[in-house]
Amino acid sequence: MYAVIKGDIVSSRKLINQQVWLDPLKAYLNTLGSSPSKWEIMWGDFFQIELDDPKDALNVALKIKALIKGITPANSGQAKSPLDVRMAIGIGEKTYLGDAISENNGPAYIYAGEKFDRLKKEQITIGLKSNWGEFDQEMNLYLSLLEVVFERWSTSSAELFWEVLKNPAFTQSEIGERLGIKQSGVSGRWNRAHIDKLLAVERQFTEKINSLLS
């Protein structure tokens, strides 16, 4: 059983310097495995990722969301990123292994592609599809409700969530040290970014996957 994430960077053409988002995204994707066997960036702003453990899929998608939403052009002074990212998660088997991830095939890839094609129509930026209908319905409901959170995120909210996901055992004080702010500042950002709600959805996803695969 695998998870496949298909995604694209929204409004990337608004930036003159594409390396602003490309370099940090590549750096993160390299922590997941090598390219082109485990991930590829294609057609300028489209990417695809294969994960061996499906329960990691939402964590990875949320990290990418936080990474991209935390990016602004240098010296822009913008409180919100001009960028966003759409991602579809497909969970299933892999029936064909090619030399690159773009050549692979199977239900996980098909599900991710089908869901990706519906993201705009459904007005969501993260969605999933698997062979578990009730699981899909529940998780897609949660993810659709999180769109309000994502839309309101400032770059500082996204940066905070990125640090929380990277360092799940850190206290707010330790996260504050990494961000160069006091614990009280972290607490305020934490509430504005709705970190607890985001983490609750991620935990629910992981627990459901573990139950379905056990």
N, CA and C of each residue as an Amber inpcrd file, in Angstrom:
protein
   642
   0.8460000  -1.1980000   0.0000000   0.0000000   0.0000000   0.0000000
   0.8810000   1.2470000   0.0000000   0.5740000   2.1800000  -0.8810000
   1.3600000   3.4020000  -1.0390000   0.4480000   4.6260000  -0.9790000
   1.0780000   5.7660000  -0.7890000   0.3840000   7.0440000  -0.9440000
   1.1030000   7.8380000  -2.0260000   0.3330000   8.4690000  -2.8760000
   0.8760000   9.3270000  -3.9300000   0.2730000  10.7150000  -3.7580000
   1.1170000  11.7260000  -3.8190000   0.6560000  13.1140000  -3.7540000
   0.9390000  13.7820000  -5.0890000  -0.1040000  14.2790000  -5.7200000
   0.0480000  15.0820000  -6.9380000  -0.3120000  16.5120000  -6.5780000
   0.5260000  17.4580000  -6.9780000   0.2570000  18.8370000  -6.6070000
   0.7850000  19.8380000  -7.6090000   0.3360000  21.0730000  -7.4610000
   0.8990000  22.1620000  -8.2510000   0.9210000  23.4390000  -7.4240000
   1.8730000  24.2980000  -7.7600000   2.0290000  25.5750000  -7.0760000
   1.0890000  26.5840000  -7.7270000   0.2470000  27.1970000  -6.9200000
  -0.7390000  28.1590000  -7.4140000  -0.1260000  29.5540000  -7.4450000
  -0.3190000  30.2510000  -8.5590000   0.1470000  31.6360000  -8.7490000
   1.6650000  31.7580000  -8.7810000   2.3510000  30.6910000  -9.1780000
   3.8180000  30.7540000  -9.2310000   4.3060000  31.7930000 -10.2340000
   3.5020000  32.0720000 -11.2640000   3.9250000  33.0290000 -12.2890000
   3.9210000  34.4720000 -11.7890000   3.3540000  34.6880000 -10.6000000
   3.3920000  36.0290000 -10.0190000   4.7920000  36.4010000  -9.5470000
   5.6460000  35.3960000  -9.3970000   7.0120000  35.6430000  -8.9300000
   7.9770000  35.6470000 -10.1010000   8.8350000  36.6400000 -10.1310000
   9.8660000  36.6990000 -11.1720000  10.9050000  35.6220000 -10.9260000
  11.2950000  35.4610000  -9.6630000  12.3180000  34.4860000  -9.2900000
  11.6610000  33.2050000  -8.7880000  11.6130000  32.1940000  -9.6340000
  10.9800000  30.9280000  -9.2720000  11.7740000  30.1430000  -8.2210000
  13.0500000  30.4680000  -8.0820000  13.8730000  29.7530000  -7.0960000
  13.4060000  30.0240000  -5.6720000  12.6390000  31.1000000  -5.4790000
  12.1520000  31.4480000  -4.1420000  11.3570000  30.2950000  -3.5390000
  10.5600000  29.6150000  -4.3570000   9.8070000  28.4600000  -3.8500000
  10.4190000  27.1330000  -4.2700000  11.0910000  27.1270000  -5.4130000
  11.6280000  25.8800000  -5.9540000  12.7310000  25.3000000  -5.0720000
  13.6520000  26.1430000  -4.6170000  14.7730000  25.6490000  -3.8110000
  14.3220000  25.0470000  -2.4820000  13.4770000  25.7400000  -1.6890000
  13.0370000  25.1190000  -0.4300000  12.1750000  23.8810000  -0.6420000
  11.3710000  23.8580000  -1.7040000  10.5600000  22.6680000  -1.9600000
  11.4490000  21.4800000  -2.3080000  12.4370000  21.7030000  -3.1670000
  13.3640000  20.6260000  -3.5110000  14.1230000  20.1340000  -2.2850000
  14.5380000  21.0610000  -1.4370000  15.2730000  20.6850000  -0.2260000
  14.4200000  19.7810000   0.6570000  13.1380000  20.1090000   0.7880000
  12.2690000  19.2580000   1.6040000  12.0230000  17.9150000   0.9250000
  11.7340000  17.9220000  -0.3690000  11.4610000  16.6730000  -1.0720000
  12.6540000  15.7280000  -1.0240000  13.8510000  16.2810000  -0.9980000
  15.0460000  15.4380000  -0.8950000  15.1070000  14.6690000   0.4140000
  14.4260000  15.1580000   1.4490000  14.3940000  14.4300000   2.7250000
  13.4640000  13.2180000   2.6430000  12.6260000  13.1630000   1.6170000
  11.6730000  12.0610000   1.4660000  12.2130000  10.9310000   0.6060000
  13.2860000  11.1840000  -0.1190000  13.8420000  10.1840000  -1.0160000
  14.4890000  10.8600000  -2.2060000  14.9420000  10.0450000  -3.1290000
  15.6710000  10.5790000  -4.2790000  14.7410000  10.8030000  -5.4660000
  15.1350000  11.7200000  -6.3160000  14.4190000  12.0040000  -7.5560000
  15.1800000  11.3580000  -8.7090000  14.5270000  10.7430000  -9.6790000
  13.0830000  10.7700000  -9.9490000  12.3110000   9.5490000  -9.4370000
  12.9440000   8.7100000  -8.5930000  12.2510000   7.4890000  -8.1730000
  11.1520000   7.7490000  -7.1490000  11.3490000   8.7540000  -6.2700000
  10.3700000   9.0260000  -5.2150000   9.6500000  10.3560000  -5.3870000
  10.2030000  11.2620000  -6.1610000   9.5190000  12.5330000  -6.4150000
  10.0590000  13.1680000  -7.6830000   9.2430000  13.9970000  -8.2840000
   9.6410000  14.7700000  -9.4640000   8.8990000  16.1000000  -9.4730000
   9.5670000  17.1220000  -9.9790000   8.9170000  18.3970000 -10.2890000
   8.9070000  18.5240000 -11.8040000   7.7180000  18.7100000 -12.3720000
   7.5630000  18.6790000 -13.8250000   6.7620000  19.8840000 -14.3080000
   6.9270000  20.2190000 -15.5640000   6.1210000  21.2600000 -16.2230000
   6.1670000  22.5720000 -15.4580000   7.2830000  22.8530000 -14.8460000
   7.4660000  24.1300000 -14.1670000   7.0020000  24.1540000 -12.7390000
   5.7130000  23.8300000 -12.4930000   5.2020000  23.9690000 -11.1250000
   4.3320000  22.7950000 -10.6710000   4.4230000  21.6590000 -11.3670000
   3.6840000  20.4640000 -10.9800000   4.6490000  19.4810000 -10.3300000
   4.2010000  18.8120000  -9.2770000   5.0790000  17.8350000  -8.6230000
   4.3050000  16.5760000  -8.2600000   5.0550000  15.5030000  -8.0680000
   4.4750000  14.2170000  -7.7120000   5.4010000  13.5290000  -6.7120000
   4.8090000  12.9120000  -5.6930000   5.5700000  12.2720000  -4.6230000
   4.9790000  10.8920000  -4.3650000   5.8420000   9.9110000  -4.1350000
   5.3870000   8.5880000  -3.7070000   5.9070000   8.3100000  -2.3060000
   5.0100000   7.8640000  -1.4180000   5.3680000   7.5500000  -0.0380000
   5.0980000   6.0770000   0.2300000   6.0640000   5.4120000   0.8550000
   5.9090000   3.9880000   1.1540000   4.9030000   3.7380000   2.2730000
   4.7090000   4.7150000   3.1530000   3.7940000   4.5620000   4.2800000
   2.6380000   5.5510000   4.1350000   1.4250000   5.0800000   3.8470000
   0.2910000   5.9870000   3.6290000  -0.0150000   6.9000000   4.8050000
   0.2990000   6.4630000   6.0200000  -0.0680000   7.2940000   7.1680000
   0.7520000   8.5740000   7.2440000   1.8350000   8.6610000   6.4560000
   2.6480000   9.8780000   6.4160000   2.0930000  10.9220000   5.4530000
   1.0970000  10.5530000   4.6610000   0.6910000  11.3920000   3.5310000
   0.1860000  12.7650000   3.9460000  -0.6870000  12.8300000   4.9330000
  -1.2300000  14.1380000   5.3090000  -0.1710000  14.9930000   5.9830000
   0.7010000  14.3810000   6.7720000   1.7930000  15.1290000   7.3910000
   2.6600000  15.7840000   6.3240000   2.9940000  15.0360000   5.2900000
   3.8070000  15.5730000   4.1990000   3.0590000  16.6910000   3.4770000
   1.7810000  16.4790000   3.1860000   0.9940000  17.5030000   2.4910000
   0.8910000  18.7790000   3.3160000   0.6940000  18.6440000   4.6170000
   0.5950000  19.8280000   5.4780000   1.9340000  20.5510000   5.5810000
   3.0250000  19.8090000   5.5840000   4.3450000  20.4480000   5.5960000
   4.5590000  21.2610000   4.3260000   4.1750000  20.6920000   3.1930000
   4.3310000  21.4160000   1.9300000   3.4270000  22.6480000   1.9100000
   2.2110000  22.5120000   2.4260000   1.3030000  23.6630000   2.5130000
   1.9350000  24.7730000   3.3490000   2.4740000  24.4140000   4.5180000
   3.0970000  25.4050000   5.3970000   4.3450000  26.0080000   4.7630000
   5.1370000  25.1710000   4.1030000   6.3600000  25.6510000   3.4570000
   6.0460000  26.6970000   2.3930000   5.1040000  26.3820000   1.5170000
   4.7790000  27.2860000   0.4100000   4.0700000  28.5430000   0.9000000
   3.1400000  28.3930000   1.8490000   2.4080000  29.5590000   2.3620000
   3.2870000  30.4570000   3.2270000   4.4620000  29.9780000   3.5830000
   5.3920000  30.7960000   4.3600000   6.3800000  31.5680000   3.5060000
   6.2380000  31.4820000   2.1860000   7.1900000  32.1110000   1.2660000
   6.6580000  33.4480000   0.7590000   7.4980000  34.4660000   0.8300000
   7.2140000  35.7530000   0.1910000   8.4790000  36.2230000  -0.5140000
   8.3500000  36.9990000  -1.5860000   9.5380000  37.5420000  -2.2460000
  10.3450000  38.4010000  -1.2800000  11.6480000  38.4250000  -1.4560000
  12.5270000  39.2100000  -0.5880000  12.1270000  40.6830000  -0.6050000
  12.1040000  41.2840000   0.5880000  11.8120000  42.7140000   0.7650000
  10.4210000  43.1200000   0.2740000   9.5070000  42.1590000   0.1840000
   8.1650000  42.5020000  -0.3030000   7.3130000  43.1390000   0.7890000
   7.5940000  42.7830000   2.0400000   6.8050000  43.3140000   3.1450000
   5.3890000  42.7790000   3.2070000   5.0990000  41.7240000   2.4580000
   3.7470000  41.1680000   2.4220000   3.4910000  40.2940000   3.6460000
   2.3020000  40.4310000   4.2230000   1.9390000  39.6050000   5.3770000
   1.4920000  38.2140000   4.9500000   0.9920000  38.1050000   3.7030000
   0.5580000  36.8200000   3.1750000   1.3710000  36.4640000   1.9390000
   1.5770000  35.1760000   1.7580000   2.2990000  34.7250000   0.5790000
   1.4320000  34.8830000  -0.6670000   2.0330000  35.2600000  -1.7990000
   1.2760000  35.2860000  -3.0480000   1.0470000  33.8790000  -3.6020000
   1.6910000  32.8970000  -2.9810000   1.6380000  31.5210000  -3.4630000
   0.6550000  30.6750000  -2.6580000   0.2090000  29.6030000  -3.2780000
  -0.5230000  28.5530000  -2.5780000  -0.1610000  27.2420000  -3.2710000
  -0.6730000  26.1450000  -2.7500000  -0.3850000  24.8450000  -3.3440000
  -1.6210000  23.9690000  -3.2390000  -1.9340000  23.2980000  -4.3530000
  -3.0270000  22.3220000  -4.3890000  -2.4270000  20.9270000  -4.3800000
  -3.0130000  20.0270000  -3.5920000  -2.4880000  18.6620000  -3.5200000
  -3.6090000  17.6420000  -3.3960000  -3.4590000  16.5430000  -4.1230000
  -4.3810000  15.4170000  -4.0140000  -3.5960000  14.1990000  -3.5530000
  -4.1300000  13.5230000  -2.5530000  -3.5070000  12.3190000  -2.0080000
  -4.2700000  11.1050000  -2.5180000  -3.5680000  10.1650000  -3.1180000
  -4.1530000   8.8910000  -3.5180000  -3.5410000   7.7760000  -2.6940000
  -4.3680000   6.8950000  -2.1750000  -3.8780000   5.7870000  -1.3530000
  -4.3220000   4.4760000  -1.9860000  -3.3640000   3.5990000  -2.2560000
  -3.6810000   2.3230000  -2.8870000  -2.4110000   1.5780000  -3.2580000
  -2.5590000   0.6140000  -4.1280000  -1.4190000  -0.1960000  -4.5440000
  -0.6720000   0.4550000  -5.7110000   0.5360000  -0.0450000  -5.9360000
   1.3370000   0.3250000  -7.1070000   1.5020000  -0.9370000  -7.9360000
   1.0300000  -0.9080000  -9.1730000   1.0490000  -2.1200000  -9.9940000
   2.1350000  -2.1060000 -11.0640000   2.7290000  -0.9370000 -11.2980000
   3.8230000  -0.8670000 -12.2810000   4.8990000   0.0640000 -11.7740000
   6.1400000  -0.4100000 -11.7890000   7.2920000   0.3810000 -11.3530000
   8.1510000   0.7200000 -12.5530000   8.2540000   2.0100000 -12.8640000
   9.0880000   2.4600000 -13.9640000  10.4160000   3.0030000 -13.4770000
  11.1800000   3.5950000 -14.3760000  12.4700000   4.1800000 -14.0080000
  12.3030000   5.4940000 -13.2600000  11.1560000   6.1250000 -13.4070000
  10.8630000   7.3880000 -12.7250000   9.4410000   7.3330000 -12.1920000
   9.1670000   8.1530000 -11.2020000   7.8330000   8.1580000 -10.5940000
   6.7520000   8.4860000 -11.6180000   7.0900000   9.2830000 -12.6230000
   6.1140000   9.6490000 -13.6510000   5.7240000   8.4600000 -14.5270000
   6.5020000   7.3690000 -14.4720000   6.1910000   6.1710000 -15.2450000
   5.4220000   5.1350000 -14.4290000   5.3700000   5.3040000 -13.1150000
   4.6890000   4.3390000 -12.2540000   3.1810000   4.3780000 -12.4780000
   2.5310000   3.2890000 -12.0890000   1.0750000   3.2280000 -12.2450000
   0.4750000   2.3370000 -11.1670000  -0.8390000   2.3980000 -11.0590000
  -1.5530000   1.6200000 -10.0590000  -2.6410000   2.4600000  -9.4220000
  -3.4920000   1.8560000  -8.6040000  -4.5970000   2.5870000  -7.9860000
  -4.1830000   3.8450000  -7.2390000  -3.0570000   3.8210000  -6.5230000
  -2.6260000   5.0150000  -5.7770000  -2.4260000   6.1910000  -6.7230000
  -1.8380000   5.9350000  -7.8840000  -1.5900000   6.9890000  -8.8670000
  -2.8930000   7.4350000  -9.5360000  -3.7470000   6.4660000  -9.8300000
  -5.0220000   6.7910000 -10.4700000  -5.8990000   7.6200000  -9.5380000
  -5.9810000   7.1970000  -8.2700000  -6.7930000   7.9380000  -7.3010000
  -6.2890000   9.3690000  -7.1370000  -4.9640000   9.5340000  -7.0290000
  -4.3990000  10.8780000  -6.8620000  -4.7250000  11.7530000  -8.0680000
  -4.6120000  11.1820000  -9.2640000  -4.9160000  11.9410000 -10.4740000
  -6.3760000  12.3330000 -10.5670000  -7.2600000  11.3910000 -10.2290000
  -8.6950000  11.6850000 -10.2850000  -9.0760000  12.7720000  -9.2830000
  -8.5240000  12.6890000  -8.0810000  -8.8460000  13.7000000  -7.0690000
  -8.2520000  15.0470000  -7.4440000  -7.0460000  15.0440000  -7.9840000
  -6.4080000  16.3020000  -8.3760000  -7.2540000  17.0380000  -9.4130000
  -7.8220000  16.3000000 -10.3400000  -8.6400000  16.9130000 -11.3900000
  -9.9130000  17.5560000 -10.8430000 -10.3050000  17.1980000  -9.6240000
 -11.5410000  17.7210000  -9.0400000 -11.3060000  18.8300000  -8.0090000
 -10.0630000  19.1070000  -7.6730000  -9.7870000  20.0690000  -6.6020000
 -10.3760000  21.4500000  -6.8860000 -10.1840000  21.9600000  -8.1010000
 -10.7070000  23.2910000  -8.4310000 -12.2280000  23.3260000  -8.3230000
 -12.8840000  22.3160000  -8.8820000 -14.3460000  22.2700000  -8.8550000
 -14.8660000  22.1880000  -7.4260000 -14.1690000  21.4350000  -6.5800000
 -14.5940000  21.2720000  -5.1920000 -14.1390000  22.4260000  -4.3080000
 -13.3480000  23.3390000  -4.8780000 -12.8630000  24.5320000  -4.1730000
 -12.1010000  24.1720000  -2.8940000 -11.2180000  23.1930000  -3.0330000
 -10.3480000  22.7930000  -1.9310000  -8.9170000  22.7340000  -2.4420000
  -7.9690000  22.7810000  -1.5340000  -6.5620000  22.7200000  -1.9360000
  -5.8630000  21.4680000  -1.4340000  -6.5120000  20.6970000  -0.5620000
  -6.0100000  19.3780000  -0.1760000  -7.1970000  18.4210000  -0.1490000
  -7.0680000  17.3150000  -0.8600000  -8.1130000  16.3030000  -0.8690000
  -7.5020000  14.9300000  -1.0120000  -8.2930000  13.9000000  -0.7710000
  -7.7510000  12.5460000  -0.8910000  -8.7800000  11.5950000  -1.4740000
  -8.2630000  10.5050000  -2.0250000  -9.1160000   9.4460000  -2.5490000
  -8.4330000   8.1110000  -2.3180000  -9.2370000   7.1410000  -1.8950000
  -8.7430000   5.7890000  -1.6670000  -9.8650000   4.8210000  -2.0180000
  -9.6920000   3.5850000  -1.6330000 -10.7380000   2.5860000  -1.8340000
 -11.6730000   2.5000000  -0.6320000 -11.4270000   3.3470000   0.3780000
 -12.2390000   3.3500000   1.6010000 -13.1930000   4.5440000   1.5550000
 -14.3990000   4.3250000   1.1030000 -15.3400000   5.4130000   0.8730000
 -15.6760000   6.2290000   2.1060000 -15.9610000   5.5690000   3.2260000
 -16.3160000   6.3000000   4.4470000 -15.1430000   7.1220000   4.9660000
 -13.9490000   6.5580000   4.8770000 -12.7360000   7.2750000   5.2830000
 -12.5530000   8.5220000   4.4290000 -12.7030000   8.3790000   3.1220000
 -12.5610000   9.5200000   2.2100000 -13.5660000  10.6160000   2.5520000
 -14.8070000  10.2140000   2.7670000 -15.8620000  11.1940000   3.0500000
 -15.5580000  11.9710000   4.3230000 -15.1450000  11.2620000   5.3710000
 -14.8530000  11.9160000   6.6480000 -13.6620000  12.8580000   6.5370000
 -12.5630000  12.3590000   5.9770000 -11.3510000  13.1680000   5.9340000
 -11.4960000  14.3460000   4.9760000 -12.1800000  14.1600000   3.8660000
 -12.3710000  15.2780000   2.9360000 -13.2560000  16.3630000   3.5380000
 -14.1830000  15.9640000   4.4110000 -14.9770000  16.9630000   5.1240000
 -14.0800000  17.7940000   6.0300000 -13.2340000  17.1250000   6.8210000
 -12.3150000  17.8530000   7.6990000 -11.4100000  18.7840000   6.8950000
 -10.8740000  18.2730000   5.7910000  -9.9430000  19.0650000   4.9890000
 -10.6410000  20.2680000   4.3520000 -11.8980000  20.0960000   3.9540000
 -12.6270000  21.2290000   3.3720000 -12.8580000  22.3190000   4.4140000
 -13.0950000  21.9230000   5.6630000 -13.2860000  22.9060000   6.7320000
 -11.9890000  23.6420000   7.0510000 -10.8570000  22.9860000   6.8370000
  -9.5680000  23.6330000   7.0950000  -9.2320000  24.6980000   6.0610000
  -9.9470000  24.7200000   4.9340000  -9.6610000  25.7240000   3.9110000
  -9.7980000  27.1400000   4.4610000 -10.7330000  27.3470000   5.3740000
 -10.9000000  28.6680000   5.9860000  -9.6360000  29.0560000   6.7390000
  -9.0280000  28.0900000   7.4130000  -7.7770000  28.3370000   8.1410000
  -6.6640000  28.6900000   7.1690000  -6.5120000  27.8850000   6.1280000
  -5.4400000  28.1190000   5.1580000  -5.5680000  29.4900000   4.4930000
  -6.7930000  29.8770000   4.1600000  -7.0110000  31.1540000   3.4750000
  -6.6160000  32.3430000   4.3440000  -6.7500000  32.2030000   5.6410000
  -6.4470000  33.3100000   6.5500000  -5.0000000  33.3200000   7.0250000
  -4.2590000  32.2810000   6.7230000  -2.8760000  32.2000000   7.1890000
  -2.0310000  33.3730000   6.7200000  -1.2940000  33.9590000   7.6260000
  -0.2070000  34.8660000   7.2750000   1.0490000  34.0200000   7.0900000
   2.0990000  34.6400000   6.5840000   3.3550000  33.8970000   6.4610000
   3.8700000  33.4720000   7.8330000   3.6410000  34.2780000   8.8530000
   4.1040000  33.9120000  10.1960000   3.3340000  32.7060000  10.7310000
   2.0470000  32.5880000  10.4060000   1.2680000  31.4110000  10.7970000
   1.8130000  30.1620000  10.1210000   2.0950000  30.2820000   8.8250000
   2.6290000  29.1480000   8.0740000   4.0060000  28.7470000   8.5880000
   4.8450000  29.7290000   8.8760000   6.1830000  29.4370000   9.4060000
   6.0990000  28.7080000  10.7410000   5.1650000  29.1240000  11.5830000
   4.9890000  28.4660000  12.8760000   4.5710000  27.0120000  12.6840000
   3.6020000  26.7660000  11.8140000   3.1240000  25.3960000  11.6180000
   4.2190000  24.5140000  11.0290000   5.0300000  25.0680000  10.1640000
   6.1830000  24.3420000   9.6110000   7.1050000  23.8840000  10.7330000
   7.4060000  24.7670000  11.6640000   8.2860000  24.4110000  12.7800000
   7.6340000  23.3730000  13.6940000   6.3380000  23.5090000  13.9190000
   5.6180000  22.5460000  14.7710000   5.6520000  21.1500000  14.1530000
   5.4240000  21.0640000  12.8600000   5.4310000  19.7640000  12.1920000
   6.8290000  19.1640000  12.1230000   7.8280000  19.9940000  11.9340000
   9.2060000  19.4980000  11.8740000   9.7080000  19.0460000  13.2330000
   9.2100000  19.6920000  14.2960000   9.7130000  19.4330000  15.6480000
   8.5410000  19.1500000  16.5890000   7.8660000  18.0100000  16.4100000
   6.6370000  17.7490000  17.1720000   6.8340000  17.6390000  18.6820000
   8.0630000  17.3630000  19.1200000   8.3150000  17.2170000  20.5560000
   8.7070000  18.5380000  21.2190000   8.8850000  19.5960000  20.4300000
   9.3270000  20.8820000  20.9780000   8.2080000  21.5530000  21.7710000
   8.6100000  22.2380000  22.8330000   7.6770000  23.0920000  23.5680000
   7.5170000  24.4090000  22.8020000   6.5320000  25.2000000  23.2190000
   6.3540000  26.5070000  22.5880000   7.5770000  27.3920000  22.7980000
   8.2260000  27.2660000  23.9420000   9.4360000  28.0570000  24.2030000
  10.5440000  27.6740000  23.2390000  10.7020000  26.3720000  22.9960000
  11.7440000  25.9070000  22.0760000  11.4380000  26.3370000  20.6410000
  10.1790000  26.2970000  20.2710000   9.8000000  26.7690000  18.9360000
  10.0570000  28.2640000  18.8200000   9.7620000  28.9930000  19.8940000
  10.0300000  30.4260000  19.9100000  11.4970000  30.7380000  19.6910000
  12.3740000  29.9290000  20.2780000  13.8120000  30.1270000  20.0810000
  14.1840000  29.9590000  18.6150000  13.5760000  28.9930000  17.9480000
  13.8740000  28.7750000  16.5310000  13.3520000  29.9190000  15.6650000
  12.2360000  30.5120000  16.0860000  11.6450000  31.6070000  15.3090000
  12.1440000  32.9770000  15.7380000  12.8800000  33.0140000  16.8460000
  13.3890000  34.2880000  17.3410000  12.3380000  35.1440000  18.0050000
  11.3320000  34.4940000  18.6240000  10.2850000  35.2370000  19.3270000
  10.0680000  34.6180000  20.7090000   9.3890000  35.3550000  21.5830000
   9.1220000  34.8640000  22.9310000   7.9970000  33.8230000  22.9180000
   7.9140000  33.0650000  24.0270000   6.8720000  32.0470000  24.1420000
   5.4810000  32.6650000  24.0250000   5.3020000  33.8510000  24.5840000
   3.9960000  34.5190000  24.5010000   3.6300000  34.8330000  23.0520000
   4.6520000  35.1650000  22.2550000   4.4230000  35.4170000  20.8350000
   4.0270000  34.1490000  20.1020000   4.6620000  33.0320000  20.4930000
   4.3040000  31.7390000  19.9010000   2.8600000  31.3910000  20.2350000
   2.4700000  31.6210000  21.4860000   1.1110000  31.3000000  21.9260000
   0.0640000  32.0670000  21.1180000   0.3290000  33.3470000  20.8800000
  -0.6020000  34.1470000  20.0890000  -0.7040000  33.6560000  18.6580000
   0.4470000  33.3910000  18.0520000   0.4500000  32.8680000  16.6840000
  -0.2290000  31.5010000  16.6270000   0.0130000  30.6900000  17.6480000
  -0.5440000  29.3320000  17.7190000  -2.0650000  29.3790000  17.5990000
  -2.6640000  30.2710000  18.3630000  -4.1240000  30.3870000  18.3410000
  -4.6260000  30.9440000  17.0100000  -3.9340000  31.9570000  16.4940000
  -4.3650000  32.5570000  15.2240000  -4.2370000  31.5750000  14.0620000
  -3.2400000  30.6990000  14.1420000  -3.0120000  29.7220000  13.0690000
  -3.8520000  28.4630000  13.2330000  -4.5740000  28.3560000  14.3540000
  -5.4170000  27.1880000  14.6420000  -4.6040000  25.8880000  14.6030000
  -3.4420000  25.9250000  15.2350000  -2.5430000  24.7760000  15.2240000
  -3.2020000  23.5370000  15.8220000  -3.9190000  23.6980000  16.9300000
  -4.5380000  22.5400000  17.5840000  -5.5290000  21.8320000  16.6610000
  -6.3050000  22.5960000  15.9100000  -7.2730000  21.9980000  14.9740000
  -6.5510000  21.2300000  13.8680000  -5.4920000  21.8140000  13.3490000
  -4.7230000  21.1680000  12.2880000  -4.1040000  19.8640000  12.7710000
  -3.5340000  19.8920000  13.9630000  -2.9100000  18.6910000  14.5110000
  -3.9480000  17.6200000  14.8170000  -5.1430000  18.0350000  15.2290000
  -6.2110000  17.0720000  15.5110000  -6.6280000  16.3310000  14.2410000
  -6.7250000  17.0520000  13.1300000  -7.0720000  16.4180000  11.8590000
  -5.9620000  15.4690000  11.4250000  -4.7160000  15.8870000  11.5970000
  -3.6020000  15.0100000  11.2270000  -3.6120000  13.7330000  12.0660000
  -3.8570000  13.8610000  13.3680000  -3.9150000  12.6770000  14.2410000
  -5.0500000  11.7450000  13.8250000  -6.1990000  12.3210000  13.5060000
  -7.3430000  11.5090000  13.0870000  -7.0170000  10.7330000  11.8170000
  -6.3670000  11.3920000  10.8770000  -5.9560000  10.7420000   9.6330000
  -5.0470000   9.5580000   9.9280000  -4.0330000   9.7750000  10.7510000
  -3.0660000   8.7230000  11.0690000  -3.7310000   7.5510000  11.7770000
  -4.5840000   7.8490000  12.7490000  -5.2670000   6.7870000  13.4960000
  -6.1890000   5.9770000  12.5880000  -6.8970000   6.6520000  11.7000000
  -7.8000000   5.9590000  10.7790000  -7.0290000   5.0450000   9.8280000
  -5.9230000   5.5460000   9.2970000  -5.1060000   4.7330000   8.3900000
  -4.5730000   3.5090000   9.1200000  -4.0460000   3.7090000  10.3210000
  -3.5290000   2.5790000  11.1010000  -4.6100000   1.5290000  11.3320000
  -5.8210000   1.9840000  11.6350000  -6.9310000   1.0590000  11.8720000
  -7.3150000   0.3120000  10.5960000  -7.3460000   1.0110000   9.4850000
  -7.7330000   0.3890000   8.2200000  -6.7020000  -0.6160000   7.7260000
  -5.4420000  -0.3760000   8.0570000  -4.3670000  -1.2550000   7.5880000
  -4.0610000  -2.3900000   8.5550000  -4.6290000  -2.3330000   9.7550000
  -4.3150000  -3.3610000  10.7590000  -5.1210000  -4.6450000  10.5300000
